[in-house]
Amino acid sequence: MILTGAEIMLECLLREGVDIMFGYPGGAILPFYDAMSKYPQIKHVLVRHEQGACHMADGYARATGKVGVAVATSGPGATNLVTGIATAMMDSSPIVCITGQVPRSVIGSDAFQETDVTGITLPITKHNYLVSDISELAYVMREAFYIARSGRPGPVLIDVPKDVQNQKTEFVYPEGPIRLPGYVPPSSGVENDIQAAVELINQAERPIILAGAGIGKSGASEALRALAEKAQIPVALTLLGKGGMSENHPLTLGMMGMHGEAAVNYAIQEADLLIALGMRFDDRVTGNLKTYAPKAKKIHVDIDPSEINKNVRVNVGIAGDVKTVIEQLLPGVKENSHPAWLNTIRDWQEDSDERDIINRDTGGRLLAAQVIHDLWQITGGNAITATDVGQHQMLEAQYYPHLRPQTLITSGGLGTMGFGLPAAIGAKFGRPNEEVWAIAGDGGFQMTMCELATAAQEGLDINIAVVNNGFLGMVRQWQELFHESRYNSTPMFNPDFVRLAEAFGIPARRVTKREEVADAVNFARSIQGPALIEFVVEKEDMVYPMVPAGGDLHAMIRRPKPNEE
Amino acid sequence: MAEPVSKNHIVSALVENKPGVLNRVASLFRRRNFNINSLTVGRTHRPHISRMTITVDATRQDARRIQANLYKLINVIRVEVVSNEPHVSRDLALIKVRSDDADSRNQLTELCERFPARIVDIGPKVAIVEITAQEDLVQAFINAVEPIGIVEMVRTGVVAMGRGVRILDTDYEPAVPQPSGSIQHVY
């Protein structure tokens, strides 16, 4: 069968099980778009900005565990992908980006819409390719998907010159195993290390599990629960680990780190053993490394060997797939109970409950925390939520306990504002039967709100919550705490979000009082297709607790108790 | 705990001979804030494999991190911190020195007898001396030649190999057929 390069790319996508792509056409990728009419099995979603395409592919990947695909043309199309690629890289999300490139004959001549996208994306991709001949194309496509999804997942970019898309050749799909001698992701842990870890776990009196994104990615939720239950070890979650262990399980403590639960951070500082599973000791998780978990021995399991001993020196480092490693550990781990330790943690939790704003009368003021809390109640904790970055994101983490992995989709590592809406669109395409909520602040929402048009064009049944405090809230919080309340460039002039949504043909409502929240949420849920709710919340609200950047994990700024205010 | 000691480490890597590999390695070192002292790259006896030798100032712990990070690059096949074990290392320098009087020529000849160096080109005004030796000996030679008057110099950077039967090699052959008539990429 003689096919063009463009057709070969689509044939390969079919064989990878791709049924949807998010993209934006342009000159250098036009042969690929032209060939799409021969492959109606693969749906193409037209975005409004290539960054959105990348976030949609990312949201799709995080919601399904499958590889998401984004397509863009050369030059500005390709550079617009960059933020999305870096977002996927930091959070180990498997996406493949396909970009058109100017024809080979003019590469290097500063041709119209030429940019060295493989050079630009080199440090923010797991791997990338510039396809120099049609004979490589099928191999490259296959390797790209394999690299994106295997080991520690990540973004892979394939740059295909326009004339390669138009070249013709006999198409033979390369069957057989992929040979990449320089790429051997670890699977199981070394037996000696497993034994050493088991011994530490069995000896520990105050152990705590730190569960990260790896749990969801490797499908280790069941194994994690078995481990926690067998030895009665409490489980703290990273932001991206949320849902990795059901958050209504009595052993699940909640989120750790800068805006983590105080009880969780105290537990980490007092623990005599950290069992870190599929997490990477990010600075938002550890605070000051010199005072981090000073009493604890440390076990670190991660699929990426370069993560072990990167930020925190550990006693036992195990490079391996976290599910496989937990299953290796389980037989040796003895049943245990740790009643004193669990009681200590419970006392800290009670103190937290007392301080919690959600348990207080706020005198008619509408707080972002209440919006998230009510949204959680109404959706039964079962929705897929895709957030932006900032206060609403941290409040989501605090007030929306997730029951299943891969249901919180958020930019943790890069902290990309504007991620929420497009990620929600991608997630909904991946999981059409799930209720999907995009939750964004007024700032981040305006970065990618053009994708409202994408949702409207597709008639996509997503709900959008814009939590509007008229500020770049988290930056304002830092200004209040660390810059004597000099609110430089954080107050926002905002459009009328309701009329804005309506301009896209999207039904919308505005909420200003607590008692209107439930009605509006149910209104959005009742709409077939996109719906938007604007929640006008308290302007100068804070997210507590807070560990100042680089501060000691136990030295949190906390909300005062009611009698101390 | 004592401060970890930073010293010169030699890292050898076998990489696929593909376009951009040097860029990937250099980018990694820059991104992770590792300081390269020297980096050399050249082909091996296997047509698809090149070998890089990178010297860095690093603690032993950092050297391990460099190794782990290099392994994350898809095109990097094998990595070894050669300087952790007995090894042979060489650096080569070509030094153009003033030789416009009998005194300078005599000094140069004398130095070439004391060091593993030789004069490879000589004219009425300047001479080129070549020295191949361990890096510190090359440096000592440069210091000794300096008073005569160095006018130009180039060094290759360190190459190294483990002693004995420790072998850094691969039997890898690429899966992708090389397109006929296309240019073999050199860095």
Interface residues (C-beta under 8 A of the other chain):
Chain A: T118 G119 L122 P123 K126 H127 L130 S132 D133 S135 E136 Y139 V140 I147 P174 I178 R179 L180 P181 G182 Y183 D304 P305 S306 I308 N309 K310
Chain B: V15 E16 P19 G20 N23 R24 S27 L28 R31 Q61 R64 R65 A68 N69 Y71 K72 L73 I74 N75 V76 I77 R78 T170 Y172 P174 A175 V176 P177 P179 S182
